[in-house]
């Protein structure tokens, strides 16, 4: 059975780390973290994507969509 892939963005905030803690225990879920800046998320997430443009930048949407396609993400949790 293929795992359901979830991306948490940005992944360094406290609520993102709590989501990681909860979802990473689910056997059918593969958790990914992404961030626009280096933060604590890179130490926590096994699957981590850095260098996402800031959401205010014009190139954000294209870059973010490429991450979703490349890693075949099924769902996104975001507080951005």
N, C-alpha and C positions, 0 to 999 in steps of 0.2 A: 504494500500500500504506500502510495506517495504521500509525503508529508505536506501539510498545509503550511505555506510559507508566509510569515508575518514580518513586516518591516516596521520598526519603531523609529520615528524621526521627530525631533532630534533625540538621540539616545542617551545623552549624558545627564539629563534632569532627573530629579528624584522620582517623579511619577513614571518616567520611562524605565528606570531601574526596577521599580516595583512591578511594572508590566513584565519585564524580562524575568523576574523572579517567579511570577505566577505562570507565565506561558512556557518557560523553558522546562517545566516539570511535566508538560503534556507530551505524551509519546508520539502523537500524530502532528505535532507542530514543530516547525523549524523557525527559530527566531533570528531575525537579522536586525542590526542596528545601523543607523546612518546619521551622519552629523556634518555640519558645515564647518565646524572647528574641532580641533583636538580637545577632547575632554575625557572624563572618567569612563565614558561608554567604551572606549577602545580597550580598556582593561577587563570589562565585564562581558562583552559580546564576543562569542566565538566567531560569528559571522559579522564582520564590521566593514562598512563602507565609509571612507572619509572623502574629503574634498568635494562635497556637494556644494554648489554655489549657495550663497545666502538667498533666502526666499525673496528678498527685495531686488535681487539682480535679475536682469532680463533673461539670462541664460538658465535660470533655475529650473523652469518647467521642463525644458528639453533634457537637461541633465538628469533630473529626478525621474522622468519617464524612462530614460535609458537604463537607469539602475533597476527599475521595476521590471523591464523587459529582460535584461541580462540575467537577473537572478530569479526570474519567474515568480515574482511576488504575487500572492493571492489577496492579501489585505494589508492595509496601512493603518497604524495608530499614530496620530500626530497631534501635538498641541501647538503647532506653528500656525 
